[in-house]
Each structure stands twice: as structure tokens, then as C-alpha cells.
Amino acid sequence: ERISFNKDWSFQLGNVEATERTFDDSGWRTLNLPHDWAIEGEFSKDNPSGSNGGALPGGIGWYRKTFPVSNADAGKRIFIDFDGVYMNSEVFINGHSLGVHPYGYISFRYDLTPYLKFGEENTLAVRVDNSEQPNSRWYSGCGIYRNVWLTKVNPVHVDLWGTYITTPEVTTEKAIITIRTAIKNSNKEDVEADLTSVLTDTKGNQVASVSSSVFIPKDSLGIGNEGIELKNPKLWSLETPYLYTLRTEVRIDGQVTDVYETPFGIRTFEFDAKTGFTLNGKQVKIKGVCQHHDLGCLG
């Protein structure tokens, strides 16, 4: 289960000690994510970010969110996923530091489970430090500027980004699809999992499936390797960007413990010094605009 965690955060600009669950943030501003405090500031040529950083202020900011965790979730693994925080963040749950994430463009995840209080209120605190200026050749913003998610899974589940799909052989008549699935077992005992990979088209209709068994040691990963031969595949192209979906189902003793979906396209591509880039055997010119994530086609 993946839940949007963007609403009802408390925010305060400045370097305060706000890690503990009992900290009083009642006077802080309430806002929804994504959020950028820099763009709310004053433009000034004297700001240390300089013209390359948009002449806007940096600094240190804190975000806090208090949320209940049900007793019904005891036994699950509960993760917090950040799509992007700029920059140099440290995340705390109920006063426990989960880790420091340097810089600010890559997503990251922490496991909240060991520090949660089930059946009670819990508090997440995030310190964001963009005070070391200048640190960029473009406007970067400040804060939790992308989405945040709360993810709940059973002890036996597909690992984060746990499906690796390749198409080593592709023609208009058939496609060979290889599937590598990493399954995490958080239990304290070994398990034998039943793995089913179901391929569906854009309308959700099943077009192929394959099943296998995977042995997973306790508190470790098990790897499932499967293959599907698909007749008359619809190829992904610029004109028709067709996507299939792989639905991964994990079962223990007949009970479904996880369902994980991965969209992907079937295509071939090649780079050649003479012919350049070809997609499905057709020459294609790659066109770029030096696009930054926040400024559209201005670059």
C-alpha cells in the first residue's frame, strides 16, 4: 500500500532543535508538499546563492508531521519515501535519526518500522540544510520540493525497484521477455514463495503469465528468474508509445503477500557511429532542450 504523505506538514525556517516527538510546533506554519521556501523569499543580488542560484535565499528549514499508526499495521514494514529534498537532509522519527541524505536530486527511502509506536501518534521531522552557498549553477530551490509517500508492505514483499525486465530478442513476430524479481523476506525464518508474473496490455487484459517458486532465506533477498515469449508484440515507438504492465504476485502458503506493478515498453535500440541512433530499426534524431526540472523549456 502506497499512501500520499504530502498533506498537513508543519514548517519553520531557521535552525531549531525539533527532533523530539514532544517538541511544540503549534506556532509553525501548516502547508502541503511539495514546498520550496526559497521562491517565497526576497530576490537580492546580495544573497549568497548569487545570480546562478536565482538570487534567492537559502538557509535551514524544518518540516514536521504527526500521524497515527494503527495496531492493525503491526507486523508490516513501513517505509517513508522522499522523491527529492534539496538539500543535505536529515530525517527523524520520534526523535531517532534515520540518516543523512547529501545533496538533493535523488529519491531515498527509510524504514520507520523499528521506531514506530503502534496504536499511537508518531512524529516525523526533517531538517533541510541549504545554507552552504553558492552550491549550484542554476536555481535549485529549498525544501521538500517533490512528493513524499508512506509505503506499507508485508514481511515478504517485492523489494524496492525489485523487478528487472529485459527484452533480449524483439521482432514484430515475437518478443522474449526476461524477468528478474528480488523478493525481500523480513521474517526470522526461511520461506518458500510462489511467484507469478502476469503480463497485461494497455486495457488490462492478460496476454501472458508465468509462475515459479523462490526460496528466500530469513532476513534476506531471494531472486526469481522467469521468461515469457510474447507473440506479435506491440512495440514502443515515438508515434505509438505502447506500454505493457507486469503484475508481480507473491504468495506464501496460498496467501497473497504482495502485488507489485511495473510498466514497460518492448523495443529495440542501437547506437552506431555511422547511422546514429535507431529505434526498432528506424533512424531517429534525438532532440534535447537542456531542460532543468523546474524551468520548463527555458533550460
C-alpha positions as CSV (number, residue, x, y, z in Angstrom):
1,E,0.0,0.0,0.0
2,R,1.4,3.4,-1.1
3,I,-0.1,6.5,0.5
4,S,0.5,10.1,-0.4
5,F,2.1,11.8,2.6
6,N,2.0,15.4,1.2
7,K,-0.7,17.0,3.4
8,D,-0.6,18.8,6.7
9,W,3.1,19.3,7.4
10,S,4.3,22.0,9.9
11,F,7.2,24.2,8.7
12,Q,9.6,26.6,10.3
13,L,12.5,28.4,8.7
14,G,15.6,28.5,10.9
15,N,17.9,26.2,12.8
16,V,16.0,24.8,15.8
17,E,16.2,21.5,17.7
18,A,12.9,20.0,16.6
19,T,13.7,16.3,16.5
20,E,11.7,15.0,19.5
21,R,8.1,13.9,19.3
22,T,7.1,16.2,22.3
23,F,8.5,19.3,20.6
24,D,5.9,22.1,20.4
25,D,5.4,23.1,16.8
26,S,1.9,24.6,17.3
27,G,3.2,28.0,16.2
28,W,4.6,26.7,13.0
29,R,3.1,27.3,9.6
30,T,0.9,24.5,8.2
31,L,1.4,23.6,4.5
32,N,1.2,20.8,1.9
33,L,4.0,19.4,-0.1
34,P,5.8,19.9,-2.5
35,H,7.2,23.1,-1.0
36,D,10.0,25.5,-1.8
37,W,10.8,28.2,0.7
38,A,13.4,29.9,-1.4
39,I,10.9,31.1,-4.0
40,E,8.9,32.7,-1.2
41,G,11.9,34.8,-0.2
42,E,13.2,38.2,-1.4
43,F,15.3,38.5,-4.6
44,S,18.6,40.2,-3.9
45,K,21.9,40.5,-5.6
46,D,23.4,40.2,-2.1
47,N,22.0,36.7,-1.4
48,P,24.9,34.2,-1.3
49,S,23.3,32.0,-3.9
50,G,24.3,34.6,-6.5
51,S,22.8,35.1,-9.9
52,N,23.3,31.4,-10.8
53,G,21.2,30.4,-7.9
54,G,18.4,32.8,-8.7
55,A,19.5,35.4,-6.2
56,L,17.2,33.9,-3.7
57,P,17.9,33.0,0.0
58,G,18.9,29.5,1.2
59,G,19.2,28.7,4.9
60,I,17.9,25.9,7.1
61,G,14.3,24.7,7.4
62,W,12.4,22.2,9.4
63,Y,9.4,20.1,8.5
64,R,7.3,18.1,11.0
65,K,4.3,15.8,10.6
66,T,2.4,13.9,13.3
67,F,0.4,10.9,12.2
68,P,-1.3,7.8,13.8
69,V,-0.1,4.3,13.2
70,S,-2.8,1.6,13.6
71,N,-2.3,-1.5,15.7
72,A,-3.6,-3.3,12.5
73,D,-0.3,-2.5,10.9
74,A,1.8,-4.2,13.5
75,G,3.9,-6.9,11.7
76,K,4.2,-4.9,8.5
77,R,7.2,-3.0,7.3
78,I,6.5,0.7,7.0
79,F,8.8,3.0,4.9
80,I,8.9,6.7,4.2
81,D,9.9,7.6,0.6
82,F,11.1,11.0,-0.5
83,D,11.2,11.8,-4.2
84,G,13.5,14.8,-3.6
85,V,14.7,17.1,-0.8
86,Y,17.1,20.0,-1.5
87,M,19.4,19.7,0.1
88,N,21.5,17.8,2.8
89,S,18.5,16.5,4.7
90,E,18.3,14.5,8.0
91,V,15.2,12.6,8.9
92,F,14.0,11.7,12.4
93,I,11.1,9.5,13.6
94,N,10.1,10.0,17.2
95,G,13.5,11.5,17.9
96,H,15.5,8.8,16.3
97,S,17.8,9.8,13.4
98,L,17.1,7.6,10.3
99,G,20.0,9.0,8.3
100,V,21.5,11.9,6.4
101,H,21.0,12.3,2.7
102,P,23.5,14.6,1.0
103,Y,22.7,16.8,-2.0
104,G,19.2,16.8,-3.2
105,Y,18.1,15.4,-6.5
106,I,17.9,11.6,-5.9
107,S,15.0,9.9,-4.2
108,F,15.6,8.0,-1.0
109,R,13.8,5.7,1.5
110,Y,14.0,5.0,5.2
111,D,12.5,2.1,7.2
112,L,10.3,3.5,10.0
113,T,9.3,0.2,11.5
114,P,11.7,-0.2,14.4
115,Y,10.9,3.2,15.9
116,L,7.1,3.4,15.4
117,K,4.6,3.4,18.2
118,F,1.7,1.3,17.0
119,G,-1.7,2.5,18.2
120,E,-0.3,5.9,19.0
121,E,0.7,9.2,17.3
122,N,4.1,9.3,15.7
123,T,6.1,12.4,14.6
124,L,8.4,12.6,11.5
125,A,10.8,15.5,11.5
126,V,13.0,16.6,8.5
127,R,15.9,19.0,8.8
128,V,16.9,20.6,5.4
129,D,20.1,22.5,5.1
130,N,20.7,24.7,2.0
131,S,22.9,27.2,3.9
132,E,26.2,26.5,2.2
133,Q,26.0,28.9,-0.7
134,P,26.7,29.0,-3.6
135,N,26.2,25.4,-4.4
136,S,24.6,25.3,-7.9
137,R,24.9,26.7,-11.4
138,W,21.1,27.1,-11.6
139,Y,18.1,27.8,-9.4
140,S,17.7,24.8,-7.1
141,G,15.0,25.8,-4.6
142,C,15.0,24.8,-0.9
143,G,13.0,22.2,0.9
144,I,10.9,19.1,0.3
145,Y,10.2,20.1,-3.3
146,R,8.9,16.7,-4.5
147,N,6.3,14.2,-3.3
148,V,6.5,12.1,-0.1
149,W,5.0,8.6,0.2
150,L,4.2,6.2,3.1
151,T,4.6,2.6,1.9
152,K,3.3,-0.4,3.9
153,V,4.3,-3.9,2.9
154,N,4.0,-7.4,4.4
155,P,7.2,-9.0,5.7
156,V,7.6,-11.0,2.4
157,H,7.4,-8.5,-0.5
158,V,8.9,-7.4,-3.7
159,D,11.9,-5.2,-2.9
160,L,12.1,-1.6,-3.9
161,W,12.7,-1.4,-7.6
162,G,12.7,-5.2,-7.4
163,T,11.7,-6.1,-10.9
164,Y,14.3,-6.0,-13.7
165,I,12.8,-6.6,-17.1
166,T,14.8,-7.0,-20.4
167,T,13.8,-7.9,-23.9
168,P,16.9,-9.6,-25.4
169,E,15.1,-10.7,-28.6
170,V,12.4,-8.5,-30.3
171,T,10.8,-8.8,-33.7
172,T,7.3,-7.9,-34.9
173,E,6.5,-11.6,-34.7
174,K,7.7,-12.3,-31.1
175,A,9.5,-10.9,-28.1
176,I,11.5,-12.7,-25.5
177,I,10.9,-11.1,-22.1
178,T,13.2,-12.0,-19.2
179,I,12.1,-11.1,-15.7
180,R,14.3,-10.9,-12.6
181,T,12.4,-10.4,-9.3
182,A,14.0,-9.6,-6.0
183,I,11.8,-10.6,-3.1
184,K,12.6,-9.5,0.5
185,N,11.9,-11.7,3.4
186,S,11.9,-9.7,6.7
187,N,10.9,-12.7,8.8
188,K,13.3,-14.5,11.1
189,E,12.7,-17.8,9.3
190,D,13.3,-19.0,5.8
191,V,10.3,-19.1,3.4
192,E,9.3,-20.7,0.1
193,A,7.4,-18.1,-2.0
194,D,5.2,-18.7,-5.0
195,L,5.9,-16.1,-7.7
196,T,3.5,-15.3,-10.5
197,S,4.3,-12.7,-13.2
198,V,1.3,-11.6,-15.2
199,L,1.7,-9.5,-18.4
200,T,-1.3,-7.3,-19.3
201,D,-1.9,-4.9,-22.2
202,T,-3.0,-1.3,-22.0
203,K,-6.6,-2.3,-21.4
204,G,-5.6,-4.5,-18.5
205,N,-6.2,-7.8,-20.4
206,Q,-3.9,-10.6,-19.6
207,V,-1.7,-11.6,-22.5
208,A,0.7,-14.0,-20.8
209,S,1.8,-15.3,-17.4
210,V,4.5,-17.5,-15.8
211,S,4.9,-19.0,-12.3
212,S,7.8,-20.3,-10.3
213,S,8.9,-20.9,-6.7
214,V,11.6,-18.9,-4.9
215,F,13.5,-19.8,-1.8
216,I,14.1,-16.8,0.4
217,P,16.4,-17.0,3.4
218,K,15.4,-15.3,6.6
219,D,16.0,-11.5,6.7
220,S,17.4,-11.7,3.1
221,L,16.6,-11.5,-0.6
222,G,15.5,-14.3,-2.9
223,I,15.8,-13.9,-6.7
224,G,13.3,-15.3,-9.1
225,N,14.2,-15.6,-12.8
226,E,11.5,-16.1,-15.3
227,G,10.9,-15.8,-19.0
228,I,7.9,-15.0,-21.3
229,E,7.6,-15.4,-25.1
230,L,5.0,-13.0,-26.4
231,K,3.7,-13.4,-29.9
232,N,3.0,-10.3,-32.2
233,P,4.1,-7.7,-29.6
234,K,3.1,-4.1,-29.9
235,L,6.4,-2.2,-30.0
236,W,7.0,1.0,-28.1
237,S,7.8,3.9,-30.5
238,L,7.7,7.7,-30.6
239,E,4.5,7.5,-32.7
240,T,2.8,4.8,-30.5
241,P,4.4,4.7,-27.0
242,Y,2.7,1.4,-26.1
243,L,3.2,0.2,-22.6
244,Y,2.6,-3.3,-21.1
245,T,2.3,-3.8,-17.4
246,L,3.9,-6.7,-15.5
247,R,1.9,-7.5,-12.4
248,T,4.1,-9.5,-9.9
249,E,2.2,-11.5,-7.3
250,V,3.9,-13.1,-4.3
251,R,2.2,-15.9,-2.3
252,I,3.1,-17.8,0.9
253,D,1.0,-20.9,1.5
254,G,-1.6,-19.7,-1.0
255,Q,-2.0,-16.3,0.6
256,V,-1.1,-13.2,-1.4
257,T,1.5,-11.1,0.5
258,D,2.4,-8.6,-2.2
259,V,1.3,-7.3,-5.6
260,Y,3.8,-5.1,-7.5
261,E,3.2,-3.5,-10.9
262,T,5.9,-2.5,-13.4
263,P,5.0,-0.7,-16.7
264,F,7.5,-1.2,-19.6
265,G,7.8,-0.9,-23.3
266,I,9.0,-3.5,-25.8
267,R,11.5,-2.1,-28.3
268,T,15.0,-2.3,-29.7
269,F,17.5,0.5,-29.9
270,E,21.1,0.9,-31.1
271,F,23.8,3.5,-31.3
272,D,26.1,3.3,-34.2
273,A,29.0,5.7,-35.2
274,K,27.8,5.8,-38.8
275,T,24.0,5.6,-38.6
276,G,23.5,7.2,-35.2
277,F,20.5,6.2,-33.1
278,T,18.0,3.7,-34.3
279,L,14.7,2.7,-32.6
280,N,13.1,-0.5,-33.8
281,G,15.4,-0.4,-36.7
282,K,14.3,3.1,-37.7
283,Q,16.8,6.1,-37.6
284,V,15.7,8.7,-35.0
285,K,17.2,12.1,-34.3
286,I,17.5,12.7,-30.5
287,K,16.4,16.3,-29.8
288,G,17.2,17.9,-26.4
289,V,16.5,21.3,-24.9
290,C,18.8,21.3,-21.8
291,Q,15.7,21.1,-19.7
292,H,16.0,21.6,-15.9
293,H,13.3,20.1,-13.7
294,D,11.8,23.5,-12.6
295,L,12.1,25.8,-15.6
296,G,10.4,24.1,-18.5
297,C,11.9,24.7,-21.9
298,L,13.9,27.7,-20.7
299,G,16.6,25.3,-19.6
